[in-house]
Amino acid sequence: MRAAVLQGPGKLSIEEVEIDRPKDHEVLVKIKATGVCHSDLHYFEGNLPSPNPCILGHEAAGIVEEVGPGVTAFKPGDHVIQLPMIFCGHCPRCVSGFPTLCMNPGASRRRDDEKPRTSFRGRKITPTADGGSFAEKVLSHENGFVRIPDDVALDRAALVGCGVITGAGAVLRTAEVKAGTTVAVFGCGGIGLSAIQAARLAGARKVIAVDVLENKLAAARRLGATDTVDASSADPVKEIRKLTGGGADYAFEAIGLVQTARQAFECTATRGTAVIIGAIAGSPEIPIPYGLLMGERRIMGSILGSTRFVIDAPNYIELYRQGRFNLDEMVTRHCRLDDLLEAFEMMKRGEVIRSVVLYD
């Protein structure tokens, strides 16, 4: 099969890769659509560590082609979303409802002494984030997929696999935003717009979107933001404090920068909560003013929106089918696997919310 193989920072090429048949509790899926996420760009540029050579991509939807022994949740022909991580389902974190913090994800991968699921030039090749969806097919443990109705467009459904669960989950699961509160969201890409829509669903009375690009702010207004702040011409902390009368109850950073992470914390009200969603390259320290902590403010991280995958992903799909969660506007461009480098450049320039790679 063809796949996008990363062999080092900036060294990406489309290659022929071998893929095995499914063994116990494994599922082989023919990928139909996969979103181009900012994390993929981080791996490509070397800002996030990756086990090179690797296959990029982790936000996908497709159709089950074959299942291995012991698989009962899926059958050939089922439409599925691929999840960006595999969870074991048995550890204390999983059984207490936090599969994104799984303590033993290796239990759902093949052992080193087994034949690899995918190989390149005779060597094992590892997918990033348990994904590897910049490929025509994906072979993974059954815990890496969620079944969805056949009538949902797969280019829309793909976004749920990462951007939607990460952004919306940070609002609904990590922070548990309450009705009647105020929310600020820094960054209006796929994750930020998902957070904005979730804040609207949660009943926030004011949802403030922050970005430096007017096209992103316009999309935020269409998808539920009550107010917008252009951070290229105004101090977002001051503007948010002005709009909320003292600070936001919740602030979400969906960019992945130290500066905006600090701003998200600084714009919160007394006893407010700042949630850092964006992956900040290099794991730097975030300086926090001690005086603000004395107002009982909180700052916390969010991994994939604290999502309970098998419950939440189908729920977002159903909200989309009901017209209550807009996925259509978040897909701004379709492309092919050979167009990945162009998709990365368009992302860096802020020209798209999500590019989606289509197969066939």
RARA-V186128 format. One line per field, one symbol per residue. ss: DSSP state (a for helix, b for strand, c for the rest). Layout:
# RARA-V186128
ss = ???
This chain:
# RARA-V186128
ss = cbbbbbcccccbbbbbcbbccccccbbbbbbbbbbccaaaaaaaaccccccccbbccccbbbbbbbbcccccccccccbbbbcccccccccaaaacccaaacccaaaacccccccccbbbccbbcbbaaaccccbcbbbbbaaabbbbcccccaaaaaaaaaaaaaaaaaaaaacccccccbbbbbcccaaaaaaaaaaaaacccbbbbbbccaaaaaaaaaccccbbbbcccccaaaaaaaaacccbbbbbbccccaaaaaaaaacbbbbbbbbbcccccccccccccaaaaccccbbbbccaaaccaaaaaaaaaaaaaccccccaaaccbbbcaaaaaaaaaaaaccccccbbbbcc
